[in-house]
Amino acid sequence: MIGLGCDHGGLELKNVIIDYLKKNGIEYKDYGTYTSESVDYPKYAKLVANAVASGECDRGILICGTGIGISIAANKVKGIRCALCHDVFSAKATREHNDSNILAMGGRVIGPGPAVEVVKAWLETDFSGDERHLRRIKMIEEE
């Protein structure tokens, strides 16, 4: 199950991603926002990040205007590795190397077509499990 969240700046792109998930039979839970009224992105970042961290969702996708703020907020939650990606190479690399569990994008940065390609690559790429990557993830998670 994929947890989705956005602020007003990411609503349009989130709806494009929802269409892609539906078309491909991928289960998702939409944590909002649902209108273009101005809202605060940390609320939605925390909803999705907590759902992923608790296991309620396997992974998450977050979208704000730039993707920056929402990714910073998500990464405050223990166990979250949220990566801001606007290209397919980065989306694949963050799954293979970082085992990212949340993808962030900017609704004002990336167009719908490229965003769908990024989501597709991110969802279809597995973590490599290489020892060096496991070691680095462990270092990130150490307090």
C-alpha positions as semicolon CSV with decimal commas, in nm:
position;residue;x (nm);y (nm);z (nm)
1;M;0,000;0,000;0,000
2;I;0,130;0,343;-0,097
3;G;0,052;0,640;0,129
4;L;-0,002;0,966;-0,057
5;G;0,008;1,319;0,078
6;C;0,040;1,671;-0,053
7;D;-0,019;2,035;0,018
8;H;-0,204;2,274;-0,212
9;G;0,105;2,309;-0,434
10;G;0,112;1,936;-0,498
11;L;-0,259;1,858;-0,531
12;E;-0,274;1,857;-0,910
13;L;0,027;1,627;-0,941
14;K;-0,099;1,399;-0,663
15;N;-0,419;1,349;-0,864
16;V;-0,211;1,251;-1,169
17;I;-0,023;0,999;-0,956
18;I;-0,352;0,862;-0,819
19;D;-0,472;0,806;-1,178
20;Y;-0,148;0,616;-1,253
21;L;-0,183;0,400;-0,940
22;K;-0,549;0,321;-1,015
23;K;-0,472;0,237;-1,379
24;N;-0,202;-0,006;-1,264
25;G;-0,396;-0,166;-0,979
26;I;-0,164;-0,033;-0,711
27;E;-0,331;0,010;-0,371
28;Y;-0,298;0,349;-0,208
29;K;-0,432;0,556;0,078
30;D;-0,475;0,929;0,026
31;Y;-0,396;1,131;0,338
32;G;-0,485;1,464;0,177
33;T;-0,504;1,749;0,112
34;Y;-0,809;1,734;-0,110
35;T;-0,860;2,097;-0,215
36;S;-0,647;2,381;-0,351
37;E;-0,696;2,582;-0,031
38;S;-0,363;2,677;0,129
39;V;-0,247;2,425;0,392
40;D;0,071;2,348;0,584
41;Y;0,281;2,070;0,427
42;P;0,431;1,934;0,754
43;K;0,089;1,800;0,854
44;Y;0,067;1,580;0,544
45;A;0,433;1,481;0,557
46;K;0,387;1,355;0,911
47;L;0,064;1,167;0,830
48;V;0,231;0,973;0,548
49;A;0,566;0,930;0,725
50;N;0,399;0,794;1,037
51;A;0,191;0,554;0,826
52;V;0,507;0,424;0,657
53;A;0,707;0,408;0,980
54;S;0,428;0,213;1,155
55;G;0,388;-0,032;0,867
56;E;0,035;0,083;0,783
57;C;0,176;0,168;0,438
58;D;0,468;0,000;0,264
59;R;0,593;0,322;0,107
60;G;0,480;0,680;0,053
61;I;0,474;0,958;-0,203
62;L;0,468;1,321;-0,092
63;I;0,425;1,630;-0,308
64;C;0,444;2,001;-0,228
65;G;0,533;2,295;-0,450
66;T;0,904;2,213;-0,465
67;G;0,920;1,883;-0,277
68;I;1,182;2,033;-0,047
69;G;0,979;2,125;0,260
70;I;0,766;1,813;0,259
71;S;1,075;1,589;0,229
72;I;1,249;1,767;0,517
73;A;0,940;1,724;0,735
74;A;0,904;1,355;0,647
75;N;1,268;1,285;0,729
76;K;1,209;1,402;1,087
77;V;1,017;1,079;1,151
78;K;1,235;0,794;1,278
79;G;1,283;0,521;1,019
80;I;1,194;0,738;0,721
81;R;1,428;0,777;0,426
82;C;1,249;1,027;0,205
83;A;1,422;1,118;-0,120
84;L;1,340;1,420;-0,335
85;C;1,361;1,308;-0,698
86;H;1,274;1,472;-1,027
87;D;1,446;1,226;-1,262
88;V;1,436;0,853;-1,323
89;F;1,807;0,795;-1,249
90;S;1,776;0,944;-0,899
91;A;1,453;0,754;-0,832
92;K;1,619;0,423;-0,918
93;A;1,939;0,507;-0,731
94;T;1,762;0,602;-0,410
95;R;1,577;0,270;-0,409
96;E;1,885;0,061;-0,498
97;H;2,129;0,239;-0,267
98;N;1,926;0,407;0,009
99;D;1,618;0,183;0,028
100;S;1,412;0,503;0,036
101;N;1,063;0,444;0,165
102;I;0,912;0,780;0,066
103;L;0,945;0,962;-0,264
104;A;0,902;1,341;-0,268
105;M;0,842;1,557;-0,573
106;G;0,759;1,918;-0,646
107;G;0,433;1,991;-0,821
108;R;0,577;2,317;-0,951
109;V;0,905;2,155;-1,056
110;I;0,817;1,847;-1,258
111;G;0,548;1,791;-1,519
112;P;0,290;1,514;-1,507
113;G;0,454;1,288;-1,768
114;P;0,802;1,291;-1,617
115;A;0,653;1,258;-1,266
116;V;0,472;0,938;-1,363
117;E;0,799;0,801;-1,506
118;V;0,978;0,885;-1,178
119;V;0,704;0,716;-0,973
120;K;0,708;0,410;-1,200
121;A;1,087;0,376;-1,172
122;W;1,079;0,427;-0,794
123;L;0,803;0,171;-0,742
124;E;0,960;-0,090;-0,971
125;T;1,316;-0,067;-0,836
126;D;1,420;-0,290;-0,549
127;F;1,683;-0,224;-0,285
128;S;2,009;-0,392;-0,385
129;G;2,082;-0,521;-0,035
130;D;2,455;-0,473;-0,091
131;E;2,656;-0,473;0,231
132;R;2,795;-0,125;0,171
133;H;2,445;0,017;0,132
134;L;2,318;-0,166;0,439
135;R;2,615;-0,029;0,637
136;R;2,540;0,327;0,523
137;I;2,170;0,301;0,601
138;K;2,259;0,175;0,948
139;M;2,488;0,478;0,992
140;I;2,203;0,710;0,890
141;E;1,965;0,551;1,138
142;E;2,205;0,561;1,433
143;E;2,120;0,827;1,686
